[in-house]
Each structure stands twice: as C-alpha cells, then as structure tokens.
Amino acid sequence: MLLEPSPLDFTELSRPPGATVLWGEHRAVVNRLLFAMVRANDPEPFWVQVVAPGGAEGAPTPVDLGWIAKERAYLVGDPMELQPHEAIANMALTSLLSAGERQSSLLADFLRLPDVTQELIGYQQGKSSARALGIANVDLVRRYYPSTPEEVAPFLQAMVKGGLLPFFGITTRPGRGQWAFDHSFEVRAPSLERWEEGALICEKSPSSSPWRVGAAVRLRDLPAAARALGGASPG
C-alpha cells in the first residue's frame, strides 16, 4: 500500500454529489467509519441500519452512542423491508416528479427503491441541498439486489437525483457492483480495539478527487475517523 500524506477530507466525497461504498472485515469498524464519512458531509444526516442478528455489531453502534437524532435514525429489523419493489409499485410517488421525469425511465428506478428510501426522498423535495444518508449492514440485504455495475447504477442514480447523498457500509467485498459507485473504499483494521493500526484504501474515485486510487491513509491520520473509531462523536 502507498500511504498517502494527511490530511484528506471526507467532505470531498460529496463533490460532485454521488454515492460511496465502504467495506471491510469488521462490522463495528465499518459502521463507525461510515458514520464519520456521512457526518462530515451533513450535520443532520439520515441513518438506516439493518439490525445485525445476534448482536453481531460487537460494539455500540452510532445509534446506540447517540450520534444521530432518533427522528433521523431508521432501524430495520427485517431485511426484507429493504428489498426493491417492482417498478409498477407505489405509483403515488409520481406526484413528487416533474412531468418530464414521469415520462422517463427514472420513474421506474424511483419506484423500485424500498419504502424507507422513497420516504426520505419525499422529505427532500424542494430542498436546495442534498441530505447525506448512511445505510449500514448492507451485506444483510445484498441478496435482494443485482450485482453488476449496469444494474446497480440506476438505484444509486435515483437516490442522488432524489436529493440524497448515499453512503453504504458492507462487511463483504462488494463485487462488481462496487464500480457503479462514485467512491469505493476498503478499511483494513485488525479490530475496533486496534483501529489505530488500520488504514483506509481508496479503490475508486473521480479523476477530480484528491482521493487517489490505490493510495492508503492511516486511520489515525484522519481526525473524523479517529474520533469515531475511538468512541467520540465525529461531529
């Protein structure tokens, strides 16, 4: 790994607005670092968390730690609640779109999003700036979604077009679908307790981004990451 000099800024992940995926072996490390990324781009983000079975988090989550207001935190106990809809479902969403959009394939992409995502897009209608959204434990719903970049991209584009800035956290390698994201990162750390030995590796980024593909940054050199992984609010 080529260790990149610090500091690099997580706020660069929203320039231009797009979607980010973060993956790594340890769920607690991924989720805390994911929240650090989300919080750096929005002081009042949304947070959707698929509840890991059997206490698999291994440590208090960002929600447990009180880092996000209850009205912006959505805990999903049944992973099936986050599976995509058929395109013909929930036609009420058409009231949120312009006439031009209602005639395009974008409508079908909106309608395929899960109910909670459609609800959050509804909150964003008329807002001038995007609202960051963290989606934790995506590996628990991965089986419901396609795996190729061409099939994943419409879901991401619908969310961004709807005024969301989505960040996804997953504890298994994303596979080919990761190339549909604007930014993709791997976090390597032995454990939450030994996070200071870890690094963040950029696997994909836009050509204009200071995050260079193939470069790694020590987690201890990223202030927001260090606070979150150490148990303090990243904000």
C-alpha positions as CSV (number, residue, x, y, z in Angstrom):
1,M,0.0,0.0,0.0
2,L,1.1,3.5,-0.8
3,L,0.5,5.6,2.4
4,E,-0.9,9.0,1.4
5,P,0.0,12.1,3.3
6,S,-2.6,13.6,5.6
7,P,-4.9,15.4,5.8
8,L,-7.5,14.2,3.3
9,D,-11.1,15.4,3.8
10,F,-14.3,13.2,3.8
11,T,-16.2,16.3,2.6
12,E,-14.6,15.7,-0.8
13,L,-16.9,12.6,-1.1
14,S,-19.8,14.9,-2.0
15,R,-18.0,16.8,-4.8
16,P,-19.7,16.2,-7.1
17,P,-22.8,14.6,-5.4
18,G,-22.7,10.8,-5.8
19,A,-22.7,7.5,-4.0
20,T,-20.0,6.0,-1.8
21,V,-19.4,2.4,-0.6
22,L,-17.2,1.4,2.3
23,W,-16.4,-2.2,3.0
24,G,-14.2,-4.1,5.5
25,E,-14.0,-7.2,7.6
26,H,-15.1,-5.8,11.0
27,R,-18.7,-4.6,11.2
28,A,-18.2,-2.2,14.1
29,V,-15.2,-0.6,12.3
30,V,-17.1,-0.2,9.1
31,N,-20.2,1.3,10.7
32,R,-18.3,3.9,12.8
33,L,-16.2,4.9,9.9
34,L,-19.2,5.1,7.7
35,F,-20.9,7.4,10.1
36,A,-17.8,9.6,10.2
37,M,-18.0,9.9,6.4
38,V,-21.7,10.7,6.5
39,R,-21.4,13.2,9.3
40,A,-18.6,15.1,7.5
41,N,-21.0,15.8,4.7
42,D,-24.1,16.7,6.6
43,P,-24.5,17.8,10.2
44,E,-28.0,16.2,10.3
45,P,-27.8,13.1,8.2
46,F,-30.3,10.3,7.8
47,W,-29.2,6.8,9.0
48,V,-30.8,3.5,8.0
49,Q,-29.4,0.5,9.9
50,V,-30.3,-3.1,9.2
51,V,-30.2,-4.8,12.6
52,A,-27.4,-7.4,12.7
53,P,-28.7,-10.7,14.1
54,G,-27.4,-12.0,17.4
55,G,-25.6,-8.8,18.4
56,A,-23.1,-9.2,15.6
57,E,-22.2,-5.5,15.8
58,G,-19.8,-6.4,18.6
59,A,-19.8,-2.8,19.9
60,P,-22.2,0.1,20.4
61,T,-23.5,1.4,17.0
62,P,-23.7,5.1,16.0
63,V,-27.3,5.0,17.0
64,D,-26.5,3.4,20.4
65,L,-23.9,6.1,21.0
66,G,-26.5,8.8,20.4
67,W,-24.7,10.3,17.5
68,I,-27.8,10.7,15.4
69,A,-31.2,12.1,16.4
70,K,-33.9,9.5,16.8
71,E,-36.2,11.1,14.2
72,R,-33.4,10.6,11.6
73,A,-32.5,7.1,12.5
74,Y,-34.3,4.1,11.0
75,L,-33.7,0.7,12.4
76,V,-34.8,-2.1,10.2
77,G,-35.4,-5.4,11.9
78,D,-36.5,-7.4,8.9
79,P,-34.0,-7.2,5.9
80,M,-36.9,-7.9,3.5
81,E,-38.1,-4.3,4.3
82,L,-35.2,-3.0,2.2
83,Q,-35.7,-5.2,-0.8
84,P,-36.5,-3.3,-4.0
85,H,-40.1,-3.0,-5.3
86,E,-41.3,-3.9,-8.8
87,A,-41.4,-0.8,-11.0
88,I,-45.2,-0.7,-11.1
89,A,-45.5,-0.4,-7.3
90,N,-46.4,2.7,-5.3
91,M,-47.5,4.9,-8.1
92,A,-48.2,7.7,-5.6
93,L,-44.5,8.6,-5.9
94,T,-45.3,10.1,-9.3
95,S,-46.7,13.3,-7.5
96,L,-43.1,14.0,-6.5
97,L,-41.7,14.1,-10.0
98,S,-41.9,16.6,-12.8
99,A,-43.9,15.8,-16.0
100,G,-40.7,15.2,-17.9
101,E,-39.5,12.7,-15.3
102,R,-42.8,10.9,-15.3
103,Q,-42.2,10.1,-19.0
104,S,-38.7,8.7,-18.4
105,S,-37.2,5.5,-17.1
106,L,-36.2,7.4,-14.0
107,L,-39.7,6.9,-12.7
108,A,-39.3,3.1,-12.7
109,D,-36.0,3.5,-10.8
110,F,-37.6,5.6,-8.1
111,L,-40.5,3.1,-7.7
112,R,-38.1,0.2,-7.3
113,L,-36.5,1.8,-4.2
114,P,-37.5,0.5,-0.8
115,D,-40.3,2.3,1.1
116,V,-37.9,4.0,3.6
117,T,-35.8,5.4,0.8
118,Q,-38.8,6.7,-1.0
119,E,-39.9,8.3,2.2
120,L,-36.6,10.1,2.7
121,I,-36.6,11.3,-1.0
122,G,-40.1,12.7,-0.2
123,Y,-38.6,14.8,2.6
124,Q,-36.0,16.2,0.2
125,Q,-38.5,17.5,-2.3
126,G,-38.0,21.2,-2.8
127,K,-34.7,21.3,-0.8
128,S,-31.8,23.1,-2.4
129,S,-29.1,20.8,-1.0
130,A,-28.7,17.0,-0.8
131,R,-29.1,15.2,2.6
132,A,-26.5,12.6,3.4
133,L,-27.8,9.1,4.1
134,G,-25.8,6.3,5.7
135,I,-27.1,2.7,5.1
136,A,-25.3,0.3,7.5
137,N,-25.1,-3.5,7.3
138,V,-25.9,-3.6,3.6
139,D,-24.5,-7.2,3.4
140,L,-27.7,-8.3,5.2
141,V,-29.8,-7.2,2.2
142,R,-27.3,-7.7,-0.6
143,R,-29.1,-10.9,-1.9
144,Y,-32.1,-8.8,-2.9
145,Y,-30.1,-6.6,-5.3
146,P,-28.3,-7.1,-8.6
147,S,-24.6,-7.5,-8.8
148,T,-23.4,-5.8,-12.0
149,P,-22.5,-2.1,-12.3
150,E,-25.1,-1.7,-15.0
151,E,-27.9,-3.0,-12.8
152,V,-26.7,-1.2,-9.6
153,A,-26.2,2.2,-11.2
154,P,-30.0,3.0,-11.6
155,F,-30.7,2.5,-7.9
156,L,-27.8,4.9,-7.0
157,Q,-28.8,7.5,-9.6
158,A,-32.4,7.5,-8.4
159,M,-31.3,8.3,-4.9
160,V,-28.9,11.0,-5.9
161,K,-31.5,12.5,-8.3
162,G,-33.9,12.4,-5.4
163,G,-31.7,14.7,-3.3
164,L,-29.9,12.1,-1.2
165,L,-26.1,11.6,-0.9
166,P,-25.9,7.8,-0.1
167,F,-23.1,6.1,1.8
168,F,-23.3,2.3,2.0
169,G,-21.4,0.1,4.6
170,I,-20.8,-3.6,3.9
171,T,-18.7,-6.3,5.6
172,T,-18.1,-8.4,2.5
173,R,-16.3,-7.4,-0.7
174,P,-18.9,-5.6,-2.8
175,G,-18.1,-7.5,-6.0
176,R,-18.5,-6.0,-9.5
177,G,-21.3,-3.7,-8.3
178,Q,-18.9,-1.5,-6.5
179,W,-17.8,0.0,-9.8
180,A,-21.2,1.7,-10.1
181,F,-20.3,3.9,-7.1
182,D,-18.5,7.2,-7.4
183,H,-16.2,6.4,-4.5
184,S,-15.3,3.0,-3.2
185,F,-13.1,2.3,-0.1
186,E,-11.8,-0.6,1.9
187,V,-11.0,-0.2,5.5
188,R,-8.4,-2.6,7.0
189,A,-8.1,-2.8,10.7
190,P,-7.4,-5.8,13.0
191,S,-10.4,-4.9,15.2
192,L,-12.2,-2.0,16.8
193,E,-9.8,-2.1,19.7
194,R,-6.8,-1.9,17.4
195,W,-8.2,0.5,14.9
196,E,-5.1,2.7,15.1
197,E,-3.2,0.1,13.2
198,G,-5.6,0.3,10.4
199,A,-5.8,2.1,7.0
200,L,-8.4,3.3,4.5
201,I,-7.7,2.3,0.9
202,C,-9.3,4.1,-2.0
203,E,-10.4,1.7,-4.7
204,K,-12.3,4.1,-6.9
205,S,-12.8,7.9,-7.1
206,P,-13.5,10.6,-9.7
207,S,-10.4,11.9,-11.5
208,S,-11.0,15.3,-9.8
209,S,-10.9,13.9,-6.3
210,P,-7.9,14.2,-4.0
211,W,-8.5,10.6,-3.0
212,R,-6.2,8.7,-5.3
213,V,-7.0,5.1,-6.4
214,G,-4.6,2.6,-4.8
215,A,-3.4,5.0,-2.1
216,A,-3.9,4.3,1.6
217,V,-4.3,6.6,4.6
218,R,-3.7,5.7,8.2
219,L,-6.9,5.8,10.1
220,R,-5.2,7.7,13.0
221,D,-4.3,10.4,10.5
222,L,-8.0,11.1,9.7
223,P,-9.4,13.2,12.6
224,A,-13.0,12.4,12.0
225,A,-12.2,8.7,11.7
226,A,-10.1,8.7,14.8
227,R,-12.8,10.3,16.8
228,A,-15.5,7.9,15.6
229,L,-13.4,4.8,16.0
230,G,-12.2,5.9,19.4
231,G,-15.8,6.2,20.6
232,A,-16.3,10.0,20.4
233,S,-18.8,11.7,18.1
234,P,-17.2,12.5,14.8
235,G,-19.1,15.8,14.6
